[in-house]
Amino acid sequence: MLERDFLMRMIAQSAKALGVIMGLREQKKPDEALVLVDDYLSRELRLKSRIAMGLSDDNLLKMLSVGDVVNGESVAVLSAFLQEEAELLSDLGRTEASVPRFEKALRLNLFLLKQNADPDNWDTRPRVDRLLASLDGYDWEPETYRAVMDWHEREGRYAEAENTLFELQNVSVASNEDGTSFYQRLALLTDEELEAGGLSRFELESGLREWNSLLKGS
């Protein structure tokens, strides 16, 4: 009970701090806001954003775990502050620093959804939508494409998952396993399930042929 109360207080304090940071952004005080981001993360999570960005997602999640259980509240807070930091850096024209932070925040949020570990009333899905909008028009890291592809597939958006697979291929030469396992899973679905996800059986088979052709030419 005490741990739960602590986590709820952290979420409430985080929301308040984010409000202050967003206010500074509106006042065109990005440098002050960036200091607050790092100060808050250092105080509450004992973690600076540059350290978080230097860690793989797996190692970062281990840092935010108690035993073998990931602390969803800590992941949610970190992702929200990385997102806000990315917005501030974007305002300053520092795209090379903002895009990786948007990506990291997106992957962390998708992890929370996959594990059903996002805090109550945290609006994780709207956060994902905003992150995708912020990343529109940029090339991503392969791990981001894979996370988004997995999310679309789990949500039953098969056409969008397939589009993400081909985007991955366009930017980084996806592995044979990326596509083969995807098409094998979808081949097990009924025609009705496929069509509900935006793909017909014919389109699925055509996509597989195109995928195989791309791999032969790469």
N, C-alpha and C positions, 0 to 999 in steps of 0.2 A: 504493500500500500504506500509506504514512504517513497519507494522508487517511482511508483506511478505518479505520485504527487509532484516529485521532482521533475519528471519528464513533462508533465503538463505545465509546470511553471516555466520550464525552458522554452516550450512552444510559445507560451504567452509572451515571455520576454523577447523572444526572437521576432514575433510579429510586431511588437512595439519598436524594437530596434530597426527593423526593416522600414517601418513607417517614417522614422527619423531620417534614414538614409534616402528614402524616396523624396522626402521633403527637401533635403539638401540638393538632390538632383534637380528638382523643379526650380530651386533657387540658383541654379547654375554654379554650384559649389562642389564639383566632382572630386577635387583633391581632398576636401574635408570628409566627404562621404567614403572615399576609398580608405582613409585612415580608420574610420569607424568600422568598416567591414573587417579589416584585419584585427582591430582591437577586440571586437566581439568574438570572432572565431578563436582568437588566442585565449580569451578569458573563459569562454564556455566550453570549447572543444579542445583546448590546448593544441591548436592547429592553425597555422597560417595558410593563406590561400596558395602561396607559391609552393609550399610543401605538399599540399593536396594535389596541386597540378603536376608535381614531379613524381607522384606515385601512380602505379598502375591501379586500375579500378579494384582489382582483387585485393591488393595490399592496403588500399585505402579503406575498403570495407572491413578488412580484418582489424584495422585500427579502431574502427567504429563499432566493434563487436564486444560483447561480454561473453566470454567463453566462446562457444561456437554460434552464438545467436547475434545477428546483426541488430544494432539499435536503430530501429526505423526512424525514431524522432531525430537522432543525431544526423542520420543521412539526409533527412528532409531539410533540416536546418542548414547543413552545409550546402546542399544543392541550391537552396533559395539564396544564400549569400553569394555563392559563385555566380548565379544568374544575375543578381543585382550588380555585382562587380563587373560582369561582362557588359551590362548595359552602360555603366559609367565609362568603361574603357572604350566602348563603341562611340559614345558621345565625344570622346577625346580623339577619335580617329585612329585608335590603336587596334585595328582589326586583327593584327597578328596575335594579339593577346586576348581579345574578346572572343573570337570564334572558338578556340580550344576550351574556354570556360563555359560557353554556351553548350558545347558538346558534352563536357564532363557533367554539367548539371542535368542535361537531357538523359544521359545514360543512367545517372543515379536515380532520377525519377522513374525511368522505365524499370529499373531494378525493383524499386518499391512496389510498383504496380504488379510486376511479375510475382513477387513474393507476398503480395497482399499485406504489405508492411507499412503502408503510408498512414500517417496519423489521421485521426478523425477530423473532419472539417478543414483539411489542409489544402483542398482543391488541387490535388496532384494532376488530374487530367487537364484542367485549364492551364496549369503551368507547362505541361508538355506541349499543348497547342501553341502557347506563346513562344516557347523555345524553338519549336519547328519553324514558326514564322520568322524568328530572328535569324535562323540558319538558312533560310531560303535564299538560293542563289550562290551559295558557297559549296565548295567540295569539302567532304568530311573525312575523318579518319575511318579506316575500314571497320573498326570496332563499333563506330557509331552507326554506320549503315547496317551492320549485322544486328545491333540492338533494335533499331527501328523496324527492320524486316521481321524480326522475331515478334515484336509487339503487334505489327499489323496482322501477322499470321494468327497469333493467339486471339486477336480480337475478331477474326473471321473476315478480314479485309484482304482477300487473297490477291486481287488485282494490284492493290497498292504494295503488298509484299513482293510480288513479282517485279513491279517497277523498281523497287528499292534494290532488288537483286541485280538488275541490269545496270542501275546506277553504280553499284559497287564494282561491277565488272568494268565499267567505263573509266573509273578513277584509279583502280588498283590491281587489276587482274585477280578476280575472285578465284578461289580454289574450286576444283571440280566438286568437292564435297559440298560446298555452299549451295550449288544448284541441284546436284543430283539428289541429295537428301530432301531438299525442298520439293522437287517434283515427285519424288517417291511418296512423300507424305500426302501431297494433294491428290495423287492418283487414287488413294484409298477412299477419298470422299465421294459422296453421291453427287449426281448431276445437280440436284437441288441445292446441296450445300455449297457447291462451287459457284453456282449462279447467284446465290445469296451473297457471296463474297466478291461478285463482280467478274467472275470468269466462267466461260462455258467450257465444256469438255474439249471442244475443238480448239479453243484458244489455249487451253492448258497444253495440249499436244503440240500445237504450233510453237508455243513458248519453249517447250523442251527441245524441239528440233533446232530452234534458233540458238538456244543455249549450247547445245552440242556443237553447232557450227562455229560459234564464237570461240569455244575452247580449242577446236581444231586449228583455228586461224591464229591463235595467240602463241 
